[in-house]
């Protein structure tokens, strides 16, 4: 009984879990829709051949860099806006949004100019094959307006989430999903009287869905929303006094996410050098892992928002208790996700027409993923959620850089290319940063140093 009394404050209550679910479930569904859009694009373009699929994929590598920049700007603003929302300081909240939007407009302009000036040059960063370069340049020409159309809705969506507005972005994503599929089908294959445009048709379909998202999200954010009540005139408000705090929080988030993306590319390069069977097996496990960890992403976002609100109210003790609760929730969800992956691994692998070697490797990787996801869930909910919501972004940047680049990449390379270990252990070493970060972040949570004053 005494033990239960001690841990009861860390178990959470019904209102807490209702709040978590109200934020996490719509965000998780939105992530699931994004995965679905990417899968449908891959299936449609894959039917046209490798050149079309490669051109679209490589062009989107450059667009994804802009996406990462927007996520950094948006998440940096989210730490501040959720804190200011907890304080009910709407004036400072609008200042943070203004800085975010101005930076977004500047960076979107730079990416747009680069795409206008040298679409072929951008493609040559990724490939030397002329047919792919030509097809990718065509994709880029239709994507020129997409930076602005992607950046503003994405950053506004992150801010809306930070004040509990999660249903509108979900509804928008659902409608945009069907808009994207319809117009991709129409322009890629030339249906309903439209010309068959191939790769460029995919870009045009994406552009149309971006226009819809822009109109829906930004129209609501700038003209209808009453919670933040941000209007176009606020883009011209003075906010220099908040610029230092914004950059101090958002730059580490941006650097961390960018280096993680580069690190994941390096991990992919290691896998590519191990052999085609390993790459094929990893492709099978990746989709399963993405689908099984969608809810983890939702909980991570929810924990960041709730932590910001609690700290904004000035209740650091409550924020600390909630942090421990989120950690326990992360471990529980990780165990469930790991069990699910192990349960469905056999049926999933049997759906693919692969040789015996690839089938064996895929089975080992599924087992490894089932173990890794437990630690990944715990550290994601801390690094992308609680600790980030507390403003501890410099520490998180260090954790992301340190463990990925001095542990995962070199150990994974040694395990696969020199030690020639079984696939299970190669993958464990390639993802060893997930284990280390989970342990390190638990100690960080216990230290209370993650709670920063803003």
NUFILUM-119582 format. One line per field, with one value per residue (C-alpha): residue number from 1; residue in one letter; x, y, z. Coordinates in nm, 4 decimals. Layout:
N
num = (NUM_...)
residuo = (A_...)
c1 = (X_...)
c2 = (Y_...)
c3 = (Z_...)
END
This chain:
454
num = (1_2_3_4_5_6_7_8_9_10_11_12_13_14_15_16_17_18_19_20_21_22_23_24_25_26_27_28_29_30_31_32_33_34_35_36_37_38_39_40_41_42_43_44_45_46_47_48_49_50_51_52_53_54_55_56_57_58_59_60_61_62_63_64_65_66_67_68_69_70_71_72_73_74_75_76_77_78_79_80_81_82_83_84_85_86_87_88_89_90_91_92_93_94_95_96_97_98_99_100_101_102_103_104_105_106_107_108_109_110_111_112_113_114_115_116_117_118_119_120_121_122_123_124_125_126_127_128_129_130_131_132_133_134_135_136_137_138_139_140_141_142_143_144_145_146_147_148_149_150_151_152_153_154_155_156_157_158_159_160_161_162_163_164_165_166_167_168_169_170_171_172_173_174_175_176_177_178_179_180_181_182_183_184_185_186_187_188_189_190_191_192_193_194_195_196_197_198_199_200_201_202_203_204_205_206_207_208_209_210_211_212_213_214_215_216_217_218_219_220_221_222_223_224_225_226_227_228_229_230_231_232_233_234_235_236_237_238_239_240_241_242_243_244_245_246_247_248_249_250_251_252_253_254_255_256_257_258_259_260_261_262_263_264_265_266_267_268_269_270_271_272_273_274_275_276_277_278_279_280_281_282_283_284_285_286_287_288_289_290_291_292_293_294_295_296_297_298_299_300_301_302_303_304_305_306_307_308_309_310_311_312_313_314_315_316_317_318_319_320_321_322_323_324_325_326_327_328_329_330_331_332_333_334_335_336_337_338_339_340_341_342_343_344_345_346_347_348_349_350_351_352_353_354_355_356_357_358_359_360_361_362_363_364_365_366_367_368_369_370_371_372_373_374_375_376_377_378_379_380_381_382_383_384_385_386_387_388_389_390_391_392_393_394_395_396_397_398_399_400_401_402_403_404_405_406_407_408_409_410_411_412_413_414_415_416_417_418_419_420_421_422_423_424_425_426_427_428_429_430_431_432_433_434_435_436_437_438_439_440_441_442_443_444_445_446_447_448_449_450_451_452_453_454)
residuo = (X_X_X_X_X_X_X_X_X_X_X_X_X_X_X_X_X_X_X_X_X_X_X_X_X_X_X_X_X_X_X_X_X_X_X_X_X_X_X_X_X_X_X_X_X_X_X_X_X_X_X_X_X_X_X_X_X_X_X_X_X_X_X_X_X_X_X_X_X_X_X_X_X_X_X_X_X_X_X_X_X_X_X_X_X_X_X_X_X_X_X_X_X_X_X_X_X_X_X_X_X_X_X_X_X_X_X_X_X_X_X_X_X_X_X_X_X_X_X_X_X_X_X_X_X_X_X_X_X_X_X_X_X_X_X_X_X_X_X_X_X_X_X_X_X_X_X_X_X_X_X_X_X_X_X_X_X_X_X_X_X_X_X_X_X_X_X_X_X_X_X_X_X_X_X_X_X_X_X_X_X_X_X_X_X_X_X_X_X_X_X_X_X_X_X_X_X_X_X_X_X_X_X_X_X_X_X_X_X_X_X_X_X_X_X_X_X_X_X_X_X_X_X_X_X_X_X_X_X_X_X_X_X_X_X_X_X_X_X_X_X_X_X_X_X_X_X_X_X_X_X_X_X_X_X_X_X_X_X_X_X_X_X_X_X_X_X_X_X_X_X_X_X_X_X_X_X_X_X_X_X_X_X_X_X_X_X_X_X_X_X_X_X_X_X_X_X_X_X_X_X_X_X_X_X_X_X_X_X_X_X_X_X_X_X_X_X_X_X_X_X_X_X_X_X_X_X_X_X_X_X_X_X_X_X_X_X_X_X_X_X_X_X_X_X_X_X_X_X_X_X_X_X_X_X_X_X_X_X_X_X_X_X_X_X_X_X_X_X_X_X_X_X_X_X_X_X_X_X_X_X_X_X_X_X_X_X_X_X_X_X_X_X_X_X_X_X_X_X_X_X_X_X_X_X_X_X_X_X_X_X_X_X_X_X_X_X_X_X_X_X_X_X_X_X_X_X_X_X_X_X_X_X_X_X_X_X_X_X_X_X_X_X_X_X_X_X_X_X_X_X_X_X_X)
c1 = (0.0000_0.2793_0.4474_0.1233_0.0762_0.4254_0.3802_0.0158_0.1053_0.3083_0.0338_-0.1765_-0.5537_-0.8471_-0.8421_-0.4684_-0.5152_-0.8185_-0.6062_-0.3244_-0.5635_-0.7387_-0.4041_-0.2203_-0.4902_-0.5550_-0.1788_-0.1204_-0.3953_-0.2452_0.0951_-0.0744_-0.2324_0.1078_0.2534_-0.0442_0.0127_0.3795_0.2912_0.0307_0.2743_0.5365_0.2902_0.1648_0.5077_0.6577_0.4208_0.5890_0.9363_1.2506_1.3368_1.0076_1.0223_1.3876_1.3341_1.0447_1.2237_1.5471_1.3696_1.1821_1.5128_1.5791_1.2214_1.2558_1.5455_1.3012_1.0499_1.3098_1.3788_1.0064_0.9814_1.2714_1.1123_0.7710_0.8853_1.0983_0.7915_0.5797_0.7966_0.7348_0.3700_0.2661_0.4445_0.2840_-0.0538_-0.0154_0.0601_-0.2293_0.0186_-0.1288_0.0749_0.4063_0.2559_0.1786_0.5336_0.6731_0.4410_0.5494_0.9187_0.8427_0.6412_0.8990_1.1778_0.9591_0.8954_1.2680_1.3759_1.0900_1.2033_1.5624_1.4516_1.2141_1.4888_1.7290_1.4636_1.3837_1.7485_1.8903_1.6499_1.8961_2.1793_1.9770_1.9155_2.2891_2.3514_2.1843_2.2506_2.4603_2.2073_2.0706_1.7231_1.6616_1.7984_1.5651_1.2597_1.3481_1.3908_1.0386_0.9125_1.0908_0.9321_0.5855_0.7085_0.8264_0.5193_0.5216_0.7772_0.5471_0.2399_0.4105_0.5934_0.3134_0.0489_0.3059_0.4321_0.0793_-0.0359_0.2381_0.1326_-0.2358_-0.1464_0.0442_-0.2812_-0.4852_-0.6231_-0.5626_-0.8893_-0.8708_-0.5236_-0.6474_-0.9598_-0.7456_-0.4992_-0.7803_-0.9310_-0.5852_-0.5067_-0.7987_-0.7291_-0.3678_-0.4600_-0.7299_-0.5167_-0.2049_-0.4041_-0.5555_-0.2319_0.0197_-0.1819_-0.3850_-0.7344_-1.0636_-0.9389_-0.6182_-0.2790_-0.0575_0.2254_0.4137_0.6511_0.5354_0.1785_0.2780_0.4239_0.1081_-0.1152_0.0932_0.0789_-0.3026_-0.3243_-0.0781_-0.2993_-0.5932_-0.3978_-0.2702_-0.6174_-0.7778_-0.5143_-0.3932_-0.7444_-0.8535_-0.5363_-0.5280_-0.9012_-1.1136_-0.9191_-1.0214_-0.7846_-0.4647_-0.6523_-0.3504_-0.4181_-0.2191_-0.1444_0.0516_0.3187_0.4361_0.4423_0.7667_0.9123_1.2893_1.2800_1.1742_1.4094_1.6966_1.4766_1.3261_1.6626_1.8081_1.5343_1.4664_1.8233_1.9208_1.5964_1.6743_2.0383_1.9340_1.6693_1.8999_2.1889_1.9515_1.8358_2.1978_2.2807_1.9939_2.1244_2.4658_2.3022_2.1293_2.4684_2.6112_2.3161_2.3624_2.7204_2.6271_2.4316_2.1092_1.9429_1.9962_1.8569_1.5489_1.4889_1.5219_1.2674_1.0180_1.0759_1.0725_0.7055_0.6065_0.8098_0.6580_0.3049_0.3693_0.5290_0.2706_0.1052_0.4454_0.4813_0.1389_0.2266_0.5588_0.3785_0.1176_0.3809_0.5638_0.2436_0.1154_0.4566_0.4682_0.1194_0.2008_0.5266_0.3495_0.1137_0.4231_0.3760_0.7211_0.6426_0.3428_0.5525_0.8126_0.5441_0.3908_0.7358_0.7709_0.4177_0.5017_0.8189_0.6163_0.3629_0.6465_0.7838_0.4342_0.3575_0.7026_0.6410_0.3025_0.4524_0.7407_0.4995_0.2863_0.5888_0.6995_0.3427_0.2906_0.6485_0.5826_0.2636_0.4155_0.7329_0.5301_0.3511_0.6739_0.8175_1.1775_1.4487_1.5387_1.8370_1.6361_1.3502_1.5907_1.7455_1.3994_1.3009_1.6126_1.5531_1.1894_1.3102_1.5685_1.3073_1.0755_1.3453_1.4624_1.1132_1.0799_1.3789_1.2891_0.9433_1.0812_1.3472_1.1222_0.8604_1.1352_1.3526_1.0780_0.8251_0.8825_1.2391_1.1765_0.8607_1.0752_1.3024_1.6009_1.6827_2.0625_2.0957_1.8821_2.0895_2.4018_2.2371_2.1243_2.4629_2.6805_2.5244_2.4299_2.7647_3.0087_2.8171_2.5541_2.7265_3.0802_2.9627_2.7038_2.9678_3.2115_2.9423_2.8268_3.1369_3.4233_3.2918_3.0240_2.7885_2.4382_2.1768_2.0108_2.3277_2.4155_2.0783_2.1093_2.4454_2.3077_2.0358_2.2453_2.1853_1.8213_1.9341_2.1901_1.9569_1.6793_1.9075_2.0730_1.7401_1.5996_1.8850_1.8246_1.4566_1.5466_1.7954_1.5221_1.7785_1.5552_1.3102_1.4255_1.2972_1.1625)
c2 = (0.0000_0.2407_0.1688_0.2351_0.5640_0.6745_0.5932_0.7030_1.0674_0.9310_0.7095_0.9952_1.0312_1.0144_1.3869_1.3557_1.0552_1.2142_1.5206_1.3025_1.1025_1.4168_1.5476_1.2232_1.0367_1.3051_1.3637_0.9873_0.9575_1.2516_1.0740_0.7561_0.9505_1.0956_0.7439_0.6414_0.9313_0.8371_0.4720_0.5582_0.7919_0.5150_0.2574_0.4866_0.6057_0.2580_0.1343_0.3758_0.2324_0.2984_0.6309_0.7941_0.6574_0.7561_1.1083_1.1786_1.0249_1.2215_1.5522_1.5058_1.4609_1.8323_1.9307_1.7254_1.9489_2.2409_2.0242_1.9647_2.3399_2.4067_2.1409_2.3049_2.6493_2.5159_2.3023_2.5914_2.8126_2.5349_2.5238_2.8964_2.9057_2.6152_2.7844_3.1228_2.9524_2.8081_3.1607_3.2988_3.5533_3.5824_3.8895_3.7053_3.3984_3.6056_3.7434_3.3887_3.3058_3.6231_3.5324_3.1800_3.2977_3.5589_3.3003_3.0568_3.3138_3.3913_3.0264_2.9375_3.2208_3.0892_2.7356_2.8713_3.0802_2.7819_2.5632_2.8276_2.8950_2.5417_2.2461_2.0279_2.1334_2.0291_1.6869_1.6468_1.6634_1.3217_1.1474_1.1544_0.9687_1.2115_1.0532_1.0802_1.4370_1.5414_1.3803_1.5278_1.8766_1.8507_1.7515_2.0529_2.3002_2.2070_2.2166_2.5811_2.7176_2.4220_2.5667_2.8489_2.6248_2.3608_2.5855_2.8105_2.5391_2.3098_2.5717_2.7016_2.3435_2.2939_2.6166_2.5180_2.1838_2.3639_2.5259_2.2069_2.2629_1.9168_1.8252_2.0826_1.9700_1.6081_1.6848_1.8843_1.5950_1.3451_1.5597_1.6435_1.2691_1.2019_1.5192_1.4074_1.0522_1.1690_1.4276_1.2096_0.9315_1.1824_1.3510_1.0655_0.8282_1.0801_0.9931_1.1892_1.3700_1.5008_1.4571_1.1700_1.3653_1.0913_1.2305_1.5865_1.4701_1.3527_1.6972_1.8678_1.6444_1.7271_2.0984_2.0917_1.9196_2.1765_2.4612_2.3020_2.2612_2.6181_2.7620_2.5519_2.5833_2.9382_3.0658_2.9376_3.0480_3.4061_3.4843_3.2561_3.1179_3.2778_3.0963_3.2621_3.5270_3.5790_3.8051_3.9187_4.2558_4.0758_3.9866_4.3483_4.3634_4.4338_4.1175_4.1721_4.1216_3.7573_3.6774_3.5614_3.3159_3.1834_3.1225_2.9712_2.7079_2.6527_2.6426_2.3340_2.1649_2.2469_2.1306_1.8157_1.7163_1.7960_1.5905_1.3054_1.3086_1.3073_1.0342_0.8188_0.8645_0.7451_0.4407_0.3712_0.3949_0.1347_-0.0952_-0.0479_-0.1683_-0.4793_-0.6208_-0.6146_-0.8798_-0.6656_-0.3560_-0.5441_-0.6952_-0.3515_-0.2059_-0.4689_-0.3911_-0.0118_0.0084_-0.2219_-0.0133_0.3142_0.1840_0.0399_0.3589_0.6099_0.6347_0.6937_1.0080_1.1242_1.0719_1.2555_1.5599_1.5453_1.5253_1.8300_2.0357_1.9294_1.9886_2.3384_2.4190_2.2921_2.4866_2.7929_2.7658_2.7719_2.4210_2.2614_1.9801_1.8752_1.8893_1.6603_1.4097_1.4180_1.3573_1.0350_0.9338_0.9909_0.7835_0.4926_0.5371_0.5283_0.2011_0.0443_0.1526_0.0342_-0.3125_-0.3303_-0.2128_-0.4614_-0.7460_-0.6429_-0.6387_-0.9856_-1.1155_-0.9953_-1.0403_-1.3851_-1.2937_-0.9650_-1.1275_-1.4040_-1.1367_-1.0627_-1.2659_-1.2855_-1.5481_-1.7566_-1.5425_-1.2203_-1.3912_-1.5032_-1.1555_-0.9933_-1.2256_-1.1275_-0.7566_-0.7824_-0.9388_-0.6616_-0.3918_-0.5513_-0.5038_-0.1607_-0.0078_-0.0412_0.1895_0.4058_0.4689_0.5743_0.8068_0.9576_1.0566_1.2164_1.3748_1.4873_1.5437_1.6106_1.7432_1.9477_2.0903_2.1934_2.3942_2.1577_2.1676_2.2134_1.8945_1.7054_1.8328_1.7010_1.3623_1.3254_1.4206_1.2343_0.8896_0.8599_0.9715_0.8213_0.5018_0.3861_0.4652_0.3397_0.0336_-0.0545_-0.0212_-0.2426_-0.5027_-0.5300_-0.4621_-0.5989_-0.8275_-0.9803_-1.0437_-1.1902_-0.9468_-0.9182_-0.7806_-0.5581_-0.3856_-0.3621_-0.1852_0.0434_0.1536_0.1430_0.5164_0.4385_0.2338_0.4885_0.7883_0.6144_0.5555_0.8992_1.0824_0.8980_1.0417_1.3839_1.3670_1.2762_1.5647_1.8279_2.0287_1.9958_2.2549_2.5839_2.9325_3.1264)
c3 = (0.0000_0.0896_-0.2454_-0.4364_-0.2524_-0.3562_-0.7253_-0.7566_-0.8477_-1.1410_-1.2832_-1.4190_-1.3988_-1.6400_-1.7359_-1.8128_-2.0420_-2.2079_-2.2892_-2.4220_-2.6407_-2.7700_-2.9001_-2.9877_-3.1810_-3.4495_-3.4923_-3.5255_-3.7856_-3.9754_-3.9781_-4.1001_-4.3862_-4.4811_-4.4980_-4.7132_-4.9557_-4.9964_-5.0539_-5.3206_-5.4998_-5.4999_-5.6364_-5.9159_-6.0294_-5.9868_-6.2563_-6.5011_-6.4434_-6.2448_-6.4127_-6.3126_-5.9600_-5.9118_-6.0503_-5.8167_-5.5185_-5.5723_-5.6405_-5.3163_-5.1329_-5.1938_-5.1065_-4.7865_-4.6795_-4.6857_-4.4976_-4.2244_-4.2038_-4.1603_-3.8894_-3.7051_-3.7297_-3.6340_-3.3400_-3.2113_-3.2203_-3.0650_-2.7513_-2.7036_-2.8125_-2.5880_-2.2951_-2.3698_-2.4120_-2.0615_-1.9380_-2.1482_-2.2869_-2.6360_-2.7295_-2.6844_-2.8528_-3.1634_-3.1604_-3.1720_-3.4634_-3.6469_-3.6204_-3.7415_-4.0419_-4.1445_-4.1360_-4.3265_-4.6006_-4.6324_-4.6530_-4.8899_-5.1178_-5.1215_-5.2111_-5.4768_-5.6405_-5.6435_-5.8078_-6.0712_-6.1582_-6.1732_-6.1547_-6.3478_-6.1161_-5.8133_-5.9675_-6.0389_-5.6635_-5.6415_-5.9736_-6.2928_-6.5090_-6.7707_-6.8146_-6.4392_-6.4332_-6.7172_-6.5551_-6.2156_-6.3634_-6.5041_-6.1594_-6.0087_-6.2532_-6.1309_-5.7700_-5.7752_-5.5881_-5.3446_-5.1019_-5.0002_-5.0198_-4.8025_-4.5550_-4.4315_-4.3714_-4.2050_-3.9596_-3.8911_-3.8258_-3.5651_-3.3898_-3.3978_-3.2381_-2.9623_-2.8435_-2.8768_-3.2282_-3.3763_-3.5512_-3.8325_-3.9564_-3.9485_-4.1537_-4.3980_-4.4368_-4.5020_-4.7781_-4.9217_-4.9291_-5.1665_-5.3681_-5.4138_-5.5192_-5.7623_-5.9428_-5.9408_-6.1087_-6.3495_-6.4620_-6.4297_-6.6486_-6.8525_-6.7269_-6.7589_-7.0708_-6.9098_-7.0804_-6.9581_-6.7921_-6.6051_-6.3428_-6.4072_-6.3482_-6.0014_-5.9312_-6.0620_-5.8489_-5.5429_-5.6288_-5.6440_-5.3049_-5.1629_-5.2899_-5.1101_-4.7830_-4.8059_-4.8587_-4.5866_-4.3109_-4.3758_-4.4452_-4.1052_-3.9250_-4.0588_-4.0813_-3.8610_-3.5634_-3.2334_-2.9941_-3.1138_-3.3162_-3.5434_-3.8395_-4.1436_-3.9803_-3.7066_-3.9634_-3.9267_-3.5450_-3.3567_-3.2039_-3.1813_-2.8025_-2.8529_-3.1434_-2.9198_-2.7271_-3.0492_-3.2162_-2.8966_-2.8991_-3.2691_-3.4074_-3.1993_-3.3106_-3.6738_-3.6479_-3.4605_-3.7166_-4.0108_-3.8699_-3.7903_-4.1532_-4.2750_-4.0252_-4.1468_-4.5019_-4.3816_-4.2206_-4.5538_-4.7289_-4.4894_-4.5591_-4.9322_-4.9078_-4.7073_-4.9987_-5.2009_-4.9814_-4.6705_-4.8456_-4.9684_-4.6239_-4.4628_-4.7079_-4.5905_-4.2229_-4.2703_-4.3705_-4.0824_-3.8389_-3.9634_-3.9266_-3.5797_-3.4454_-3.5739_-3.2311_-3.0687_-3.2821_-3.1680_-2.8003_-2.8526_-2.9915_-2.7170_-2.4425_-2.5808_-2.5950_-2.2519_-2.0920_-2.2417_-2.1132_-1.7622_-1.7409_-1.8775_-1.5800_-1.3557_-1.2106_-1.2442_-0.9994_-1.2035_-1.5222_-1.3610_-1.2560_-1.6022_-1.7520_-1.5504_-1.6530_-2.0208_-1.9803_-1.8418_-2.1209_-2.3747_-2.2405_-2.2356_-2.5928_-2.7042_-2.5592_-2.7339_-3.0651_-3.0329_-2.9629_-3.2629_-3.4950_-3.3832_-3.4165_-3.7742_-3.9015_-4.0499_-4.2409_-4.3625_-4.4967_-4.6670_-4.8748_-5.0653_-5.3509_-5.2215_-5.2117_-4.9080_-4.8046_-4.8073_-4.6210_-4.3467_-4.3141_-4.3042_-4.0187_-3.8220_-3.8860_-3.7742_-3.4475_-3.4037_-3.4738_-3.2171_-2.9523_-3.0661_-3.0748_-2.6959_-2.6423_-2.9435_-2.8005_-2.4610_-2.6009_-2.8712_-2.6152_-2.4054_-2.6769_-2.9165_-2.6416_-2.2718_-2.2808_-2.5950_-2.4375_-2.1395_-2.3723_-2.3352_-2.7061_-2.6807_-2.4750_-2.7267_-3.0182_-2.8446_-2.7790_-3.1410_-3.2874_-3.0388_-3.0314_-3.3982_-3.5375_-3.2851_-3.2032_-3.4558_-3.7843_-3.7010_-3.5043_-3.7698_-4.0407_-3.8505_-3.7716_-4.1328_-4.3417_-4.1289_-3.8543_-4.0815_-3.7908_-3.8353_-3.9672_-3.6249_-3.4631_-3.7594_-3.7251_-3.3467_-3.3858_-3.6603_-3.4165_-3.0964_-3.0473_-2.9615_-2.6600_-2.5406_-2.5806_-2.3885_-2.0882_-2.1049_-2.1304_-1.8279_-1.6203_-1.7755_-1.6810_-1.3222_-1.2960_-1.3583_-1.5560_-1.8615_-1.7269_-1.8788_-1.8038_-2.1024)
END
